[in-house]
Amino acid sequence: MQLGYSTNSLQNHRLGDALQLLAEHGYQAVAITPDTCHLDPDATSDAQLDELARRLRDLGLRPSMETGARFLLDPRHKHEPTLMTRDAAGVARRLDFYGRVAAMGARLGAEVVSFWTGIDREPGDDSDARMLDGIAKACERIRAEGQRPSLEPEPGMAVETVADWHRVRDALGAAAPALTLDVGHLYAVWEGDPVAIVAANKAHLAQVHLEDMRRGVHEHLLPGTGEVDFTGVLTALRQGDYRGPVCFELSRSSHAAPAAVATCRDMWQRCLPAPRR
């Protein structure tokens, strides 16, 4: 598995400078969030993507794609519209965004696009049907661009827990997305021992996010300031032969990114020391 970091946690850096910073600290992967500050989907050309792909290769950074931009689609409402929006035009706009990010990922050399369902703000008897329909269509859009769709359970959203993800998997079968697991969310929305959950779901993982967090509170924290068992989690991933990126996600620490990048790398090295020669 590869040590990674999220561009949504480097929002005060130009993207090129951010990638250079990660490479200098020994990172091997980057989770790219197209957003107003980095790779705006409406303003980024194929030529710019091709140049960035070369830069990623030169720096030895494996890209994956994220779709959690806060106000990109609606400047007044965070994360809206979503797959759970009752307005058909809003859902279509979200699906178009997922397709565009997947196409961007294909040019960058990514393999995985992570997405989530959004909050169900008008729940009803049709909530599950709308959720499954939206997820299935999102997967179709992402796969059409040669990318692997991966659904992230997010606190407060229609798919909130790993158990919710398994219900989606059971319902959609072969069409279901892989699992993007944010380890901190296992503390924010408690389902049992997080290390055991990581170990039990290793075969389903396409992407892993990591940060510190306290039980019952959805707040992304610097390593060492919460309750996450980093050694236990990373050991479970390694023993489970997970070979994808593990990307630290600290979007509220962008203002202190150089220190945060170093802190996360140091935590990684303490938990997974290099083998002795």
Phi, psi and omega in degrees: 000159187243139173289125182226171180214156184259136178292340176291353177255012180227039190289343179264005177251143166299148188300317179300318178294322180297315180295320177298319178301315180297316181298320180296334180264009174085016178287152183241353184213157177216131175266113188263124175253102173301127188205182181298332184264340182222118172055049176310120185302333181275351187233002184259125183273164175298323179298321178294321178294320180295321177294319178294322178301318177296319180296318178298317179296317181298325182272354181069035181252122179276120182270148164224163188248137178240156186230029186264023178305135190285309188237021183294318183271334180217110185290353183247343185228116184303129174066003180267156350284161182236181176296339183267358179296136181283340178284119184299324180294325178293317177298317180298322179294320177297315180296321176298320178297315178299319178296319180295316179297321178297319178296321176297317180299321180299320179289331183277349182091016176282167178235337188236138171239118178269142177211170176223174186275328190093169180279137174274095186277346178226068184295150179197187181298338182264009186302312181296320180295317178295319180299310182294322178296317180295317179296316180299318180291323177298317179298320178298315181298316183291316180293329179298338178262011177079018181252159180264119179284140182218120187267130180257118170295131186229130180308130178088350183266174184299321169255103189255331189232167174297324176299321175298318179300319180295326176294322175297315180299317179296323183284322186265343178061230184295340180275357185290152176281162170289182184250124165263117185253116171267111186299321179300326180296335178292340175268320180296318177240095191288124175241004186127189183303116182300322180297319178294323179293318177302312182298321184287340186246015185301327183287344185262354191280134170244338183205144178231133173252151186215140174190172173273156180198157177253148183300127177084002182232122180270085179216117182285120187241155174297144176307136180095358181245006179226214188242005184292134176273085185297317180297316180297316182293311182293325176295319178298320178295316180293316180293333177276003177064032173291130187239016180262188179286147168240104191252119175293136182234105185225060187298333180275003177248017180301327182294342180235036189302315181303317178291321180294319178300317179292320180298316180294318177299319180296321178297316179302313183292327177290322183281329182231069181299145178297143180295146178287142179273000000 
